[in-house]
Amino acid sequence: MRIATFNILHGRTVGNGVDIDRLADCVRRIDADILALQEVDHVQERSGMADLTAVAAEAMGATSHRFVAAISGTPGATWMAATGDEQPGTAAYGVALLSRHPAASWQVVRLPRIPMRFPMYLPGPRRVMVVDEEPRAAVIGRFDTPIGVVTVANTHLSFVPGWNRRQLRSLVRDLRGMPGPRLLVGDLNMTEGSVARWSGMRALATAPTFPAHEPNRQLDHVLTDDPRFVAAGCTAPLMPFSDHRPLIVDVLSPSRSSTSR
């Protein structure tokens, strides 16, 4: 079974606009059975008022998919934290999880958020950025797949050091309360060593994914807590949009099992 995670930068090439057909073509090229997307637009003017989750679902032949808004409004402009009670057609931005296999259930997890604007010190003299950190969310689906019934969580964690660790620990605690086997995927904004240390989960793939054209670190991950899962191979190909590369993993399980762990 192929699992992929991709921070799509709402389908935009850095410095250029969004091409919906290009997004659909890349999703087809990835050819995932389960696809986790981050930085996903929903009826935003900058992406042609498209539902990018629906575009990706059609391109991959998904039978189940769910978009979860982290914010209602437009990043970098006017927005507020999403609650899940927004009216249909509301501009939003968040994460999406798509599957070619049926979903037995869906859950949404709202992650801890820094409650106020704060100064963040960057490398270099006198470099300070005032951060109004966006809310973060996770979408969790339970899918009946060829390797068994699997719980998959997709998220996009904060870029703020320390805070992303808190969010990761919180999500892992919630995920461990759900039936196994479990996979945690997404843009975690942490390198593989930190992810292993703070999640207690095992990486199924190691490959640099950021920045896209000359990647020198891995921010995007596919993790599991089940020792039966093994990776038959992984790739992180350059795509014609986004500042990340997708992480694509072919996952094998020695035995099909839907037993909770």
BELTAUR-V24899 format. One record per residue. N is the residue number from 1. PSI is psi in whole degrees, -180 to 180 (* if undefined). OMEGA is omega in degrees with one decimal (* if undefined). D_CENTER is the distance of its C-alpha to the mean C-alpha in Angstrom with 2 decimals. Layout:
n=N psi=PSI omega=OMEGA d_center=D_CENTER
n=N psi=PSI omega=OMEGA d_center=D_CENTER
This chain:
n=1 psi=135 omega=-178.4 d_center=17.84
n=2 psi=127 omega=177.2 d_center=15.24
n=3 psi=136 omega=179.9 d_center=11.56
n=4 psi=148 omega=172.4 d_center=9.23
n=5 psi=140 omega=-174.3 d_center=5.84
n=6 psi=119 omega=169.6 d_center=6.43
n=7 psi=107 omega=-168.9 d_center=6.38
n=8 psi=-3 omega=-178.8 d_center=9.28
n=9 psi=44 omega=-174.0 d_center=11.22
n=10 psi=34 omega=175.8 d_center=12.21
n=11 psi=13 omega=-173.5 d_center=13.93
n=12 psi=138 omega=165.7 d_center=16.29
n=13 psi=137 omega=-178.5 d_center=18.20
n=14 psi=122 omega=-179.2 d_center=19.02
n=15 psi=-2 omega=-178.9 d_center=22.36
n=16 psi=-177 omega=-174.7 d_center=22.36
n=17 psi=-167 omega=-175.9 d_center=21.32
n=18 psi=135 omega=176.3 d_center=19.11
n=19 psi=109 omega=-175.3 d_center=20.36
n=20 psi=-40 omega=179.7 d_center=19.11
n=21 psi=-37 omega=177.9 d_center=20.97
n=22 psi=-41 omega=176.5 d_center=19.42
n=23 psi=-48 omega=-179.2 d_center=15.87
n=24 psi=-41 omega=-179.8 d_center=17.24
n=25 psi=-40 omega=179.5 d_center=19.05
n=26 psi=-38 omega=176.8 d_center=16.15
n=27 psi=-41 omega=177.0 d_center=14.26
n=28 psi=-39 omega=179.3 d_center=17.64
n=29 psi=-38 omega=178.8 d_center=18.01
n=30 psi=-38 omega=172.2 d_center=14.86
n=31 psi=48 omega=-176.9 d_center=16.44
n=32 psi=149 omega=170.3 d_center=13.82
n=33 psi=-36 omega=172.9 d_center=14.86
n=34 psi=126 omega=-174.3 d_center=11.42
n=35 psi=125 omega=176.9 d_center=8.63
n=36 psi=126 omega=-179.7 d_center=4.89
n=37 psi=144 omega=174.3 d_center=4.59
n=38 psi=163 omega=-176.0 d_center=4.23
n=39 psi=56 omega=-175.2 d_center=7.93
n=40 psi=129 omega=177.0 d_center=9.29
n=41 psi=148 omega=172.6 d_center=13.02
n=42 psi=115 omega=-178.4 d_center=15.25
n=43 psi=52 omega=173.7 d_center=18.96
n=44 psi=141 omega=179.1 d_center=18.94
n=45 psi=-38 omega=-175.9 d_center=22.08
n=46 psi=-20 omega=177.4 d_center=20.46
n=47 psi=32 omega=172.5 d_center=18.70
n=48 psi=23 omega=179.9 d_center=21.84
n=49 psi=22 omega=-177.9 d_center=21.16
n=50 psi=156 omega=168.9 d_center=19.02
n=51 psi=96 omega=-172.8 d_center=16.55
n=52 psi=-28 omega=175.7 d_center=13.85
n=53 psi=-44 omega=179.1 d_center=12.30
n=54 psi=-38 omega=176.9 d_center=15.89
n=55 psi=-48 omega=-179.8 d_center=16.44
n=56 psi=-39 omega=-179.4 d_center=13.73
n=57 psi=-43 omega=179.2 d_center=15.00
n=58 psi=-40 omega=-177.4 d_center=18.50
n=59 psi=-38 omega=-177.3 d_center=17.89
n=60 psi=-8 omega=-177.1 d_center=16.52
n=61 psi=39 omega=-179.6 d_center=18.85
n=62 psi=138 omega=172.9 d_center=16.49
n=63 psi=-20 omega=-179.7 d_center=18.64
n=64 psi=136 omega=174.7 d_center=16.07
n=65 psi=153 omega=-179.1 d_center=13.20
n=66 psi=127 omega=171.6 d_center=12.06
n=67 psi=135 omega=176.1 d_center=10.87
n=68 psi=118 omega=-179.8 d_center=10.74
n=69 psi=133 omega=169.1 d_center=12.13
n=70 psi=-37 omega=177.0 d_center=11.83
n=71 psi=151 omega=172.7 d_center=14.91
n=72 psi=123 omega=-172.9 d_center=17.79
n=73 psi=-157 omega=-174.7 d_center=19.39
n=74 psi=126 omega=176.4 d_center=18.54
n=75 psi=139 omega=-179.8 d_center=16.89
n=76 psi=-4 omega=178.7 d_center=19.83
n=77 psi=-126 omega=-179.8 d_center=22.31
n=78 psi=124 omega=179.8 d_center=23.02
n=79 psi=166 omega=173.1 d_center=20.39
n=80 psi=163 omega=179.8 d_center=20.27
n=81 psi=133 omega=177.7 d_center=17.96
n=82 psi=148 omega=179.4 d_center=16.93
n=83 psi=-15 omega=-173.4 d_center=18.70
n=84 psi=-6 omega=-179.7 d_center=17.90
n=85 psi=13 omega=-178.4 d_center=21.51
n=86 psi=150 omega=177.7 d_center=21.17
n=87 psi=148 omega=175.1 d_center=23.42
n=88 psi=140 omega=-179.5 d_center=22.31
n=89 psi=0 omega=177.2 d_center=22.09
n=90 psi=135 omega=175.8 d_center=21.03
n=91 psi=133 omega=-176.4 d_center=19.08
n=92 psi=172 omega=-173.8 d_center=15.62
n=93 psi=132 omega=-177.8 d_center=12.27
n=94 psi=-138 omega=-175.9 d_center=8.93
n=95 psi=158 omega=179.7 d_center=5.89
n=96 psi=147 omega=177.0 d_center=7.02
n=97 psi=128 omega=-174.6 d_center=7.72
n=98 psi=146 omega=-176.7 d_center=10.75
n=99 psi=142 omega=171.4 d_center=13.48
n=100 psi=-8 omega=-178.6 d_center=16.93
n=101 psi=150 omega=-173.1 d_center=18.17
n=102 psi=146 omega=177.3 d_center=19.22
n=103 psi=129 omega=176.0 d_center=17.45
n=104 psi=-28 omega=-178.8 d_center=19.89
n=105 psi=160 omega=175.8 d_center=18.10
n=106 psi=146 omega=172.8 d_center=15.23
n=107 psi=153 omega=177.8 d_center=14.63
n=108 psi=135 omega=177.0 d_center=13.10
n=109 psi=125 omega=173.6 d_center=13.06
n=110 psi=124 omega=-173.2 d_center=13.89
n=111 psi=157 omega=179.4 d_center=13.57
n=112 psi=139 omega=-176.5 d_center=16.62
n=113 psi=143 omega=173.0 d_center=17.19
n=114 psi=121 omega=-167.6 d_center=19.82
n=115 psi=-1 omega=-175.7 d_center=22.50
n=116 psi=163 omega=173.1 d_center=24.31
n=117 psi=145 omega=-177.4 d_center=24.41
n=118 psi=154 omega=177.2 d_center=25.17
n=119 psi=136 omega=176.5 d_center=26.28
n=120 psi=125 omega=-176.2 d_center=24.12
n=121 psi=128 omega=-177.0 d_center=26.22
n=122 psi=161 omega=177.1 d_center=25.14
n=123 psi=139 omega=178.9 d_center=26.93
n=124 psi=159 omega=-177.4 d_center=30.24
n=125 psi=135 omega=173.5 d_center=33.21
n=126 psi=37 omega=178.9 d_center=32.88
n=127 psi=103 omega=-179.7 d_center=29.21
n=128 psi=133 omega=177.8 d_center=27.86
n=129 psi=131 omega=175.4 d_center=25.04
n=130 psi=121 omega=-172.4 d_center=25.05
n=131 psi=128 omega=167.0 d_center=21.57
n=132 psi=87 omega=-168.9 d_center=20.77
n=133 psi=132 omega=178.8 d_center=17.34
n=134 psi=150 omega=171.5 d_center=15.01
n=135 psi=156 omega=179.3 d_center=14.08
n=136 psi=146 omega=-177.8 d_center=10.74
n=137 psi=164 omega=173.6 d_center=9.64
n=138 psi=145 omega=172.8 d_center=8.01
n=139 psi=134 omega=-176.2 d_center=8.76
n=140 psi=127 omega=177.2 d_center=10.69
n=141 psi=151 omega=175.5 d_center=12.67
n=142 psi=119 omega=-168.9 d_center=15.71
n=143 psi=143 omega=174.1 d_center=16.66
n=144 psi=104 omega=-170.9 d_center=20.02
n=145 psi=171 omega=177.3 d_center=19.46
n=146 psi=-20 omega=178.0 d_center=22.04
n=147 psi=14 omega=178.5 d_center=21.30
n=148 psi=179 omega=177.2 d_center=21.70
n=149 psi=125 omega=-171.2 d_center=20.06
n=150 psi=138 omega=171.8 d_center=16.66
n=151 psi=125 omega=-176.4 d_center=14.47
n=152 psi=128 omega=175.7 d_center=10.71
n=153 psi=135 omega=177.0 d_center=8.34
n=154 psi=134 omega=179.9 d_center=4.61
n=155 psi=168 omega=173.7 d_center=4.34
n=156 psi=106 omega=-174.3 d_center=5.15
n=157 psi=166 omega=179.1 d_center=8.65
n=158 psi=151 omega=173.3 d_center=11.89
n=159 psi=-4 omega=-176.4 d_center=13.53
n=160 psi=118 omega=-179.5 d_center=16.75
n=161 psi=140 omega=-178.5 d_center=18.11
n=162 psi=-49 omega=179.4 d_center=19.07
n=163 psi=-37 omega=177.5 d_center=17.16
n=164 psi=-31 omega=175.6 d_center=13.80
n=165 psi=-42 omega=177.8 d_center=15.83
n=166 psi=-43 omega=178.7 d_center=17.07
n=167 psi=-41 omega=179.5 d_center=13.76
n=168 psi=-46 omega=179.4 d_center=12.75
n=169 psi=-41 omega=180.0 d_center=16.21
n=170 psi=-44 omega=-179.1 d_center=16.10
n=171 psi=-41 omega=179.1 d_center=13.02
n=172 psi=-39 omega=177.0 d_center=14.61
n=173 psi=-44 omega=178.2 d_center=17.86
n=174 psi=-42 omega=-177.2 d_center=16.62
n=175 psi=-36 omega=-179.3 d_center=14.99
n=176 psi=-16 omega=174.6 d_center=18.30
n=177 psi=-2 omega=-178.6 d_center=20.16
n=178 psi=161 omega=-177.8 d_center=18.73
n=179 psi=143 omega=175.6 d_center=20.22
n=180 psi=176 omega=-2.1 d_center=19.41
n=181 psi=159 omega=-171.5 d_center=18.61
n=182 psi=145 omega=172.6 d_center=15.10
n=183 psi=139 omega=174.4 d_center=11.91
n=184 psi=121 omega=-175.3 d_center=9.12
n=185 psi=160 omega=174.3 d_center=6.11
n=186 psi=-176 omega=174.0 d_center=3.33
n=187 psi=104 omega=-174.8 d_center=5.19
n=188 psi=-3 omega=178.9 d_center=7.92
n=189 psi=34 omega=177.4 d_center=10.54
n=190 psi=150 omega=177.9 d_center=12.98
n=191 psi=169 omega=-170.6 d_center=14.93
n=192 psi=-36 omega=179.7 d_center=15.51
n=193 psi=-44 omega=179.4 d_center=18.67
n=194 psi=-40 omega=179.7 d_center=17.39
n=195 psi=-46 omega=179.3 d_center=14.45
n=196 psi=-41 omega=-176.9 d_center=17.13
n=197 psi=-44 omega=-171.8 d_center=19.56
n=198 psi=-16 omega=178.9 d_center=17.69
n=199 psi=-30 omega=-173.4 d_center=15.74
n=200 psi=12 omega=-179.4 d_center=18.65
n=201 psi=166 omega=-174.1 d_center=16.49
n=202 psi=135 omega=177.8 d_center=17.10
n=203 psi=135 omega=173.9 d_center=15.17
n=204 psi=-9 omega=-178.8 d_center=15.52
n=205 psi=145 omega=176.1 d_center=15.19
n=206 psi=118 omega=178.4 d_center=16.27
n=207 psi=140 omega=176.8 d_center=16.10
n=208 psi=138 omega=-176.1 d_center=15.91
n=209 psi=-6 omega=-174.9 d_center=13.11
n=210 psi=142 omega=-10.7 d_center=14.21
n=211 psi=159 omega=-164.8 d_center=16.22
n=212 psi=-46 omega=-171.6 d_center=16.05
n=213 psi=-31 omega=176.3 d_center=19.83
n=214 psi=71 omega=-173.5 d_center=20.91
n=215 psi=135 omega=179.3 d_center=18.08
n=216 psi=4 omega=176.3 d_center=19.47
n=217 psi=158 omega=-179.3 d_center=16.69
n=218 psi=114 omega=175.5 d_center=13.55
n=219 psi=-14 omega=-174.5 d_center=10.65
n=220 psi=134 omega=-166.7 d_center=7.97
n=221 psi=152 omega=168.9 d_center=8.83
n=222 psi=112 omega=-173.4 d_center=9.78
n=223 psi=155 omega=175.1 d_center=12.11
n=224 psi=158 omega=172.4 d_center=14.78
n=225 psi=11 omega=-176.7 d_center=17.78
n=226 psi=119 omega=-176.8 d_center=19.90
n=227 psi=-15 omega=-178.8 d_center=22.46
n=228 psi=-23 omega=-178.1 d_center=23.11
n=229 psi=134 omega=175.2 d_center=19.95
n=230 psi=154 omega=178.8 d_center=20.57
n=231 psi=128 omega=176.6 d_center=19.01
n=232 psi=-14 omega=179.4 d_center=21.40
n=233 psi=159 omega=176.7 d_center=19.85
n=234 psi=153 omega=175.9 d_center=16.90
n=235 psi=159 omega=174.3 d_center=16.60
n=236 psi=75 omega=-173.8 d_center=14.80
n=237 psi=151 omega=174.4 d_center=16.74
n=238 psi=131 omega=177.5 d_center=17.34
n=239 psi=161 omega=-176.1 d_center=16.47
n=240 psi=16 omega=173.5 d_center=18.65
n=241 psi=169 omega=178.6 d_center=16.18
n=242 psi=159 omega=174.5 d_center=13.51
n=243 psi=3 omega=173.6 d_center=14.06
n=244 psi=162 omega=166.3 d_center=11.55
n=245 psi=148 omega=172.8 d_center=12.23
n=246 psi=149 omega=171.8 d_center=10.17
n=247 psi=119 omega=-173.2 d_center=10.58
n=248 psi=124 omega=-173.7 d_center=12.49
n=249 psi=131 omega=171.7 d_center=14.17
n=250 psi=117 omega=-171.4 d_center=17.12
n=251 psi=134 omega=175.8 d_center=17.54
n=252 psi=150 omega=171.4 d_center=21.02
n=253 psi=131 omega=-178.4 d_center=22.54
n=254 psi=-29 omega=-178.3 d_center=26.31
n=255 psi=137 omega=177.3 d_center=26.97
n=256 psi=129 omega=-179.4 d_center=25.54
n=257 psi=138 omega=174.1 d_center=25.41
n=258 psi=19 omega=-179.0 d_center=24.22
n=259 psi=132 omega=175.8 d_center=25.80
n=260 psi=148 omega=179.1 d_center=24.08
n=261 psi=* omega=* d_center=23.91
